[in-house]
Amino acid sequence: MPLRRHPFSIAGRALLTLALASSGAFAADPTDSARTAKPPPSKPLRPGPPRYLDQYKYLADTDTTARTWLDSLHFIELPRDSYLSLGGGGRARYESYENPAFGLAGVDHDGYFQTRAELHADLHLLDDALRAFVQINDTRSWDKKLRGPVDESHTEVAQAFVDFGFPQSGPGKGTLRFGRQQMSFGEGVLVTTRLVPNVRLSFDGFRLSVADDRGDSLDAFAVRPVDNLRTGSFDDSSQNAGSFYGLYGTVAWHDGISQDLYAFGYKRDQRTIAGQTGDETRNTLGTRLFGTLANVDYTVDLMYQTGDFDDRDISAWGVSSSYGYTFKDAPAHPGIALRLDAASGDDDPNDGTLRTFDPLFPSNGRFYGNGEYTTLANLVVVGPQFAVSPFKTLTFSPTILSLWKQAENDAVYLPAMRTVPGTQDTGGRHIGMSYDLFARWTPTDLITIDFEYQYYDVDGAIERAGGEDSQYFSVRTHLLF
């Protein structure tokens, strides 16, 4: 089939090329492309995507006598092609660690219980010429010994934004969004909604999105990450979190062959990397190739970072990729994939150049397990991932990964670019082996239960720092309506 040509593709590629070539580029949120993927009738999306992606306008064409009580909540019809949608949900989570942070944090066992509750209202006016979305979250944590800012934030405004819809030449639509919002990009390699940690990630700012109905899109944003640095409710702020901006574009070149192009900038004051603190401006240029061809699926992100940190230049690179095959005609639809990731580290902190890659706001758990044992910095990862669904409501996903330092003299990095104590300049590249088993059970349309067990068998890079093997277990029960 020949490549498609249409007005948006040509204009979008031209604008994307121009923006990537300029130093002040903006960036996009390809999760908005999921707006066209409506959930089944009366059902919210499963846990993961932002709740603003739930779409219920199709209920306007259904018989009111055939609607369920949930339909009546999701679609409250208003005059002039307008409607109000209400929803919410909750999650209860138990987690247990043996030797968290490989036993180097002074705690042998950490078992705790956490909850997250949310309510939202979504007002669509004048056939989506105007939209207002508000979501309130409440997060609580009990008995956790090693606490961080993603564990508890009490009652907060998780999202509150206004959309202005506008027509564009050719098929599709455009949206200008202002306010607090959640975002996710591509596979979540650099930016995600932070699903599993108790406090999800939000940003304050604006996003401009244009998309057509053939898979091409172009988005721009300029935002500040929301920090949870204070105790109490309604006090989370983006005031001192730095500026994050960029551009993200997607082109569907051919059936099964698509490409993302993106450029991000992140400016922060007084951030710390491997014991050094200073102001940082970090720019990320990248591309993602992805698609599905028959039974084969693939996704490859190639990234390069420039900028400056304190008095040093930045020159870093990263690769995140997965190559899979699904036996669609076999019982239980088994699938297998090869995970192959790598990111640069810094072998010489005195040469004037920082070479450690920073994955910004990544979906670590999706790729490496939710035990918070690693992130895409000074890392080489390779290993198989499997998936099998013996029943329609049950899926098992085991993963086995071998992990190395990319630069022997740099540290081993944890999420949020924290370092494993004592792993810098210790010698030895092999970090260890990770064995993860994830299972998802969906007993009803509204309930999702996730089970996860992860065992991390440490090797020289961590053993020489005094680290020990670690285990992680989690049960997460979600109710969304």
C-alpha positions as CSV (number, residue, x, y, z in Angstrom):
1,M,0.0,0.0,0.0
2,P,1.5,3.4,-1.0
3,L,2.3,6.0,1.7
4,R,-0.6,8.3,2.4
5,R,-0.4,12.0,1.6
6,H,-2.9,14.5,2.9
7,P,-2.8,18.2,4.0
8,F,-2.3,17.6,7.7
9,S,0.6,15.2,7.1
10,I,2.5,17.7,4.9
11,A,1.8,20.7,7.2
12,G,2.5,18.7,10.3
13,R,5.8,17.3,9.1
14,A,6.9,20.8,8.1
15,L,6.0,22.3,11.4
16,L,7.5,19.4,13.3
17,T,10.8,19.6,11.5
18,L,11.0,23.4,12.1
19,A,10.2,23.0,15.8
20,L,12.8,20.3,16.4
21,A,15.4,22.4,14.7
22,S,14.7,25.3,17.1
23,S,16.0,25.6,20.6
24,G,12.8,26.8,22.1
25,A,10.6,23.9,21.0
26,F,7.4,22.8,22.6
27,A,6.1,19.2,23.1
28,A,3.0,17.0,22.9
29,D,0.8,14.4,24.5
30,P,0.0,11.5,22.2
31,T,-2.4,10.0,24.8
32,D,-4.8,12.5,23.3
33,S,-4.9,10.2,20.2
34,A,-6.7,7.8,22.4
35,R,-9.7,10.1,22.4
36,T,-11.0,8.3,19.3
37,A,-10.8,4.9,21.1
38,K,-14.1,4.9,23.0
39,P,-14.5,2.6,25.9
40,P,-17.2,-0.1,25.7
41,P,-20.7,1.1,26.7
42,S,-21.1,1.9,30.4
43,K,-17.5,1.1,31.1
44,P,-14.6,3.4,32.1
45,L,-11.1,2.6,30.9
46,R,-9.1,0.2,32.9
47,P,-6.6,1.7,35.4
48,G,-3.8,3.6,33.8
49,P,-4.9,6.4,31.4
50,P,-6.0,9.8,32.7
51,R,-9.7,9.8,33.4
52,Y,-10.3,12.6,30.9
53,L,-9.9,10.0,28.2
54,D,-13.2,8.4,29.2
55,Q,-15.7,9.4,26.5
56,Y,-19.5,9.0,26.8
57,K,-21.0,11.2,24.1
58,Y,-22.1,8.1,22.2
59,L,-24.8,7.7,24.9
60,A,-26.7,10.6,23.3
61,D,-27.7,8.1,20.6
62,T,-29.0,5.4,22.9
63,D,-32.5,4.9,24.2
64,T,-32.8,6.5,27.6
65,T,-34.9,3.6,28.8
66,A,-32.1,1.2,28.0
67,R,-29.4,3.1,29.9
68,T,-28.0,1.7,33.1
69,W,-27.5,3.7,36.3
70,L,-23.9,4.1,35.4
71,D,-24.9,5.5,32.0
72,S,-27.1,8.0,33.8
73,L,-24.0,9.1,35.8
74,H,-21.7,9.2,32.8
75,F,-24.1,11.1,30.6
76,I,-26.3,13.9,32.0
77,E,-27.8,15.6,29.0
78,L,-27.9,19.4,28.8
79,P,-29.3,21.8,26.3
80,R,-27.5,22.9,23.1
81,D,-25.4,19.7,22.5
82,S,-23.9,19.7,25.9
83,Y,-23.6,17.1,28.7
84,L,-22.1,16.5,32.1
85,S,-20.2,13.3,33.1
86,L,-19.5,12.3,36.6
87,G,-17.2,9.5,37.8
88,G,-14.7,8.4,40.3
89,G,-13.0,5.4,41.8
90,G,-10.7,4.1,44.5
91,R,-7.6,1.9,44.9
92,A,-6.4,-0.1,48.0
93,R,-2.9,-1.3,47.9
94,Y,-0.7,-3.5,50.2
95,E,3.0,-3.7,49.5
96,S,5.8,-5.5,51.3
97,Y,9.6,-5.3,50.9
98,E,12.4,-7.4,52.1
99,N,15.6,-5.3,52.1
100,P,14.2,-2.2,50.4
101,A,16.9,-0.3,48.6
102,F,18.9,-3.5,48.8
103,G,19.2,-3.3,52.5
104,L,21.3,-0.1,52.3
105,A,18.6,2.2,53.8
106,G,18.8,0.8,57.3
107,V,15.5,-1.1,57.0
108,D,15.2,-4.9,56.6
109,H,11.4,-5.1,56.1
110,D,8.8,-2.5,55.1
111,G,5.1,-3.6,54.8
112,Y,2.4,-1.0,54.5
113,F,-1.1,-0.2,53.3
114,Q,-2.1,2.7,51.0
115,T,-5.4,4.1,49.5
116,R,-6.2,6.4,46.7
117,A,-9.7,7.8,46.1
118,E,-10.8,10.1,43.3
119,L,-13.9,12.0,42.1
120,H,-14.2,13.9,38.9
121,A,-16.7,16.0,36.9
122,D,-16.4,16.5,33.1
123,L,-18.5,19.3,31.5
124,H,-18.8,19.4,27.7
125,L,-20.5,22.4,26.2
126,L,-21.6,23.3,22.6
127,D,-20.4,20.1,20.9
128,D,-17.0,20.3,22.8
129,A,-16.3,23.9,21.8
130,L,-15.7,24.3,25.5
131,R,-14.9,21.7,28.1
132,A,-14.1,21.9,31.9
133,F,-12.6,18.9,33.8
134,V,-12.0,18.7,37.6
135,Q,-10.6,15.8,39.5
136,I,-10.0,15.6,43.3
137,N,-7.7,12.8,44.7
138,D,-7.2,11.7,48.3
139,T,-4.1,9.6,49.0
140,R,-3.3,8.0,52.4
141,S,-0.5,5.8,53.7
142,W,-0.1,3.7,56.8
143,D,2.9,2.1,58.4
144,K,5.5,2.8,55.7
145,K,9.0,3.3,57.1
146,L,10.7,4.7,54.1
147,R,8.4,7.5,53.0
148,G,8.7,9.7,49.9
149,P,6.7,12.5,48.2
150,V,4.7,9.9,46.1
151,D,3.3,8.0,49.1
152,E,0.7,10.4,50.6
153,S,-0.7,13.9,49.7
154,H,-4.1,13.9,51.5
155,T,-6.8,15.7,49.5
156,E,-5.6,17.6,46.5
157,V,-6.7,18.9,43.1
158,A,-5.2,16.3,40.8
159,Q,-6.6,17.9,37.6
160,A,-8.5,21.1,36.8
161,F,-8.4,22.4,33.2
162,V,-10.4,24.1,30.6
163,D,-10.3,23.0,26.9
164,F,-11.1,25.3,24.0
165,G,-11.9,23.3,20.8
166,F,-11.4,24.8,17.4
167,P,-11.8,23.5,13.8
168,Q,-8.8,22.9,11.5
169,S,-8.4,22.5,7.8
170,G,-9.2,18.9,6.8
171,P,-10.5,16.2,9.1
172,G,-9.9,16.2,12.8
173,K,-9.9,18.9,15.5
174,G,-7.7,21.0,17.6
175,T,-7.7,21.7,21.4
176,L,-6.1,24.3,23.5
177,R,-5.9,23.2,27.2
178,F,-5.1,25.4,30.2
179,G,-4.7,24.3,33.8
180,R,-3.6,21.3,35.9
181,Q,-3.5,18.1,33.9
182,Q,-1.9,14.6,33.6
183,M,0.1,13.6,30.5
184,S,1.7,10.5,29.0
185,F,3.9,10.3,25.9
186,G,4.4,7.3,23.6
187,E,5.4,4.2,25.7
188,G,5.9,6.2,28.8
189,V,9.7,6.1,28.4
190,L,10.1,9.8,29.4
191,V,6.7,11.0,30.7
192,T,3.9,9.1,32.3
193,T,0.9,9.5,34.6
194,R,2.8,7.6,37.4
195,L,0.1,5.0,37.8
196,V,1.4,2.6,40.5
197,P,2.9,5.1,43.1
198,N,0.1,6.5,45.3
199,V,0.4,10.1,44.2
200,R,0.0,10.5,40.5
201,L,2.0,13.0,38.5
202,S,0.3,16.3,37.3
203,F,1.5,19.4,35.5
204,D,0.4,23.0,35.6
205,G,0.4,24.8,32.3
206,F,-1.0,24.6,28.7
207,R,-1.1,22.1,25.9
208,L,-2.1,22.7,22.3
209,S,-3.1,19.6,20.3
210,V,-4.1,19.1,16.6
211,A,-4.8,15.7,15.2
212,D,-6.5,14.1,12.1
213,D,-8.5,10.9,11.8
214,R,-5.7,9.0,10.1
215,G,-3.2,8.8,12.9
216,D,-1.1,12.0,12.5
217,S,-0.9,14.5,15.3
218,L,1.1,17.4,16.6
219,D,1.1,18.7,20.2
220,A,2.9,21.5,22.1
221,F,3.1,22.1,25.8
222,A,4.7,24.4,28.4
223,V,4.1,23.2,32.0
224,R,5.6,22.9,35.5
225,P,5.5,19.6,37.4
226,V,3.4,19.6,40.5
227,D,5.4,18.8,43.7
228,N,4.1,17.2,46.9
229,L,6.5,18.7,49.4
230,R,4.1,19.9,52.1
231,T,1.9,18.1,54.6
232,G,-1.9,18.7,54.6
233,S,-4.5,19.1,51.9
234,F,-4.8,21.5,48.9
235,D,-1.2,22.6,49.1
236,D,0.6,20.8,46.3
237,S,2.3,23.4,44.1
238,S,4.4,23.7,40.9
239,Q,6.0,26.9,42.0
240,N,9.5,25.5,42.6
241,A,9.5,22.5,40.3
242,G,11.2,23.8,37.2
243,S,9.9,24.4,33.7
244,F,9.1,21.6,31.3
245,Y,8.3,22.2,27.7
246,G,8.5,20.6,24.3
247,L,7.0,19.3,21.1
248,Y,5.7,15.8,20.2
249,G,4.5,14.7,16.7
250,T,3.2,11.5,15.3
251,V,3.1,10.4,11.6
252,A,1.4,7.2,10.5
253,W,3.6,6.4,7.5
254,H,2.1,3.1,6.5
255,D,-0.1,0.3,8.0
256,G,2.0,-1.0,10.9
257,I,4.7,1.7,10.6
258,S,4.4,4.9,12.6
259,Q,6.9,7.4,13.9
260,D,7.0,9.9,16.8
261,L,9.4,12.8,16.8
262,Y,9.9,14.9,19.9
263,A,12.0,17.6,21.6
264,F,11.8,18.3,25.3
265,G,13.4,20.9,27.5
266,Y,13.5,20.8,31.3
267,K,15.0,23.7,33.4
268,R,15.6,23.1,37.1
269,D,17.3,25.0,39.9
270,Q,19.6,23.2,42.4
271,R,18.9,19.6,41.4
272,T,21.3,16.8,42.6
273,I,22.9,14.1,40.5
274,A,25.3,11.6,42.0
275,G,26.2,13.9,44.9
276,Q,26.7,17.1,42.8
277,T,24.1,19.9,43.0
278,G,23.6,22.8,40.6
279,D,21.2,24.4,38.1
280,E,20.4,22.4,35.1
281,T,18.9,22.9,31.6
282,R,18.5,19.5,29.9
283,N,17.2,19.1,26.3
284,T,16.0,15.8,24.9
285,L,15.7,15.0,21.2
286,G,14.2,11.7,20.2
287,T,12.3,9.6,17.8
288,R,10.2,6.5,18.3
289,L,9.4,3.9,15.6
290,F,6.5,1.6,16.4
291,G,3.8,-0.5,15.0
292,T,2.3,-4.0,14.5
293,L,2.8,-6.1,11.4
294,A,0.7,-9.3,11.5
295,N,1.8,-11.1,14.7
296,V,4.8,-8.9,15.3
297,D,4.8,-5.7,17.3
298,Y,7.7,-3.4,18.0
299,T,8.6,0.0,19.7
300,V,12.0,1.7,19.6
301,D,12.8,5.0,21.3
302,L,16.2,6.6,20.4
303,M,17.1,9.7,22.5
304,Y,19.9,12.2,22.9
305,Q,20.3,14.8,25.6
306,T,22.3,18.1,25.6
307,G,22.4,21.1,27.8
308,D,24.3,22.1,30.9
309,F,24.5,21.1,34.6
310,D,26.2,23.4,37.1
311,D,29.5,24.1,35.2
312,R,29.4,21.0,33.0
313,D,28.0,20.3,29.6
314,I,25.5,17.5,29.1
315,S,26.0,14.8,26.4
316,A,23.9,11.7,27.1
317,W,22.0,9.1,25.1
318,G,19.3,6.4,25.7
319,V,17.6,3.6,23.9
320,S,14.4,1.9,25.0
321,S,12.9,-0.9,22.9
322,S,10.7,-4.0,22.8
323,Y,10.2,-6.5,20.0
324,G,7.3,-8.9,20.4
325,Y,5.4,-11.8,18.8
326,T,1.9,-12.9,19.7
327,F,0.5,-16.3,18.9
328,K,-3.0,-15.0,18.1
329,D,-4.4,-18.3,17.0
330,A,-3.1,-20.4,19.9
331,P,-5.1,-21.0,23.1
332,A,-4.6,-18.3,25.7
333,H,-2.9,-16.1,23.1
334,P,0.6,-16.3,24.5
335,G,3.1,-13.6,23.6
336,I,6.9,-13.2,23.9
337,A,9.0,-10.1,23.7
338,L,12.6,-9.1,23.9
339,R,13.3,-6.0,26.1
340,L,16.5,-4.2,25.1
341,D,17.3,-0.9,26.8
342,A,20.5,1.1,27.3
343,A,21.4,4.6,28.7
344,S,24.7,6.3,29.1
345,G,26.5,6.8,32.4
346,D,29.4,9.1,33.4
347,D,32.8,7.4,33.7
348,D,34.7,10.6,34.5
349,P,33.1,13.3,36.7
350,N,36.1,15.6,36.2
351,D,36.2,15.9,32.4
352,G,33.7,18.8,32.2
353,T,30.9,16.8,30.6
354,L,28.0,15.0,32.3
355,R,27.1,11.9,30.4
356,T,24.5,10.3,32.7
357,F,21.1,10.0,30.9
358,D,18.0,11.3,32.8
359,P,14.7,9.6,31.9
360,L,12.7,12.6,33.3
361,F,9.3,11.2,34.4
362,P,9.4,7.6,33.2
363,S,7.2,4.5,33.6
364,N,9.8,2.4,35.4
365,G,7.3,-0.2,36.7
366,R,6.0,-0.9,33.2
367,F,9.4,-1.9,32.0
368,Y,11.4,-3.1,35.0
369,G,8.8,-4.0,37.7
370,N,7.3,-1.9,40.4
371,G,9.8,-2.7,43.1
372,E,11.5,0.6,42.3
373,Y,14.9,-1.1,41.8
374,T,16.1,0.7,38.7
375,T,15.6,3.5,36.1
376,L,16.9,4.2,32.7
377,A,20.2,5.9,33.7
378,N,23.7,4.3,33.4
379,L,22.0,1.1,32.5
380,V,22.0,-1.8,30.0
381,V,19.0,-4.1,30.2
382,V,18.2,-7.2,28.2
383,G,15.8,-10.1,28.8
384,P,12.5,-11.8,27.7
385,Q,9.0,-10.7,28.7
386,F,6.0,-13.1,28.4
387,A,2.2,-12.8,28.5
388,V,-0.5,-15.4,28.5
389,S,-4.3,-15.1,29.1
390,P,-5.7,-18.5,30.2
391,F,-9.0,-16.9,30.7
392,K,-10.6,-13.7,29.3
393,T,-10.4,-12.1,32.7
394,L,-6.9,-13.2,33.7
395,T,-3.5,-12.3,32.3
396,F,0.0,-13.4,33.5
397,S,3.1,-11.4,32.5
398,P,6.5,-12.8,33.7
399,T,9.7,-10.8,33.0
400,I,13.3,-11.8,33.4
401,L,16.0,-9.1,33.0
402,S,19.7,-8.9,33.3
403,L,21.1,-5.5,34.2
404,W,24.5,-3.9,33.9
405,K,26.1,-0.5,34.4
406,Q,26.8,1.2,31.1
407,A,29.7,3.2,32.8
408,E,31.5,1.2,35.4
409,N,32.6,4.2,37.5
410,D,29.1,5.8,37.7
411,A,26.5,4.9,40.3
412,V,23.5,2.5,40.1
413,Y,20.4,4.7,39.8
414,L,17.0,4.3,41.4
415,P,13.8,6.1,40.3
416,A,13.9,9.9,40.6
417,M,17.7,9.6,39.9
418,R,18.5,8.6,43.4
419,T,21.7,6.6,43.7
420,V,22.2,3.3,45.5
421,P,24.7,4.3,48.3
422,G,28.3,3.2,47.7
423,T,27.9,2.1,44.1
424,Q,30.0,4.8,42.5
425,D,33.6,4.0,41.7
426,T,33.3,0.5,43.1
427,G,34.0,-1.4,39.9
428,G,32.0,-4.2,38.5
429,R,29.4,-3.7,35.8
430,H,26.8,-6.4,36.4
431,I,24.1,-5.1,38.7
432,G,22.0,-8.2,39.0
433,M,19.0,-10.2,37.8
434,S,15.4,-9.2,38.1
435,Y,12.5,-11.8,38.2
436,D,9.1,-10.2,38.0
437,L,5.6,-11.8,37.8
438,F,2.6,-9.6,37.2
439,A,-1.0,-10.8,37.1
440,R,-4.2,-8.9,36.3
441,W,-7.6,-10.2,37.1
442,T,-10.7,-8.3,35.9
443,P,-13.7,-10.0,37.6
444,T,-16.1,-7.3,36.6
445,D,-16.3,-4.3,34.2
446,L,-15.5,-1.9,37.1
447,I,-13.0,-3.9,39.2
448,T,-9.4,-4.6,38.4
449,I,-7.0,-6.5,40.8
450,D,-3.3,-6.6,40.1
451,F,-0.8,-9.0,41.8
452,E,3.0,-8.5,41.5
453,Y,6.0,-10.3,42.9
454,Q,9.6,-9.2,42.1
455,Y,12.9,-10.8,43.2
456,Y,16.1,-8.9,42.6
457,D,19.3,-11.0,42.8
458,V,22.1,-8.5,43.2
459,D,25.6,-8.9,41.7
460,G,29.0,-7.2,42.0
461,A,28.0,-3.6,41.4
462,I,25.7,-3.7,44.4
463,E,27.3,-6.5,46.5
464,R,30.6,-4.5,46.7
465,A,28.6,-1.6,48.3
466,G,27.2,-4.0,50.9
467,G,23.8,-4.5,49.2
468,E,21.7,-7.7,49.5
469,D,19.0,-9.4,47.4
470,S,15.6,-7.8,47.7
471,Q,12.0,-8.9,47.3
472,Y,8.8,-7.0,46.6
473,F,5.1,-8.1,46.8
474,S,2.0,-6.0,46.0
475,V,-1.7,-6.4,45.7
476,R,-3.6,-3.5,44.2
477,T,-7.4,-3.5,43.9
478,H,-9.0,-0.8,41.7
479,L,-12.7,0.2,41.5
480,L,-13.5,2.7,38.7
481,F,-16.9,4.1,37.8
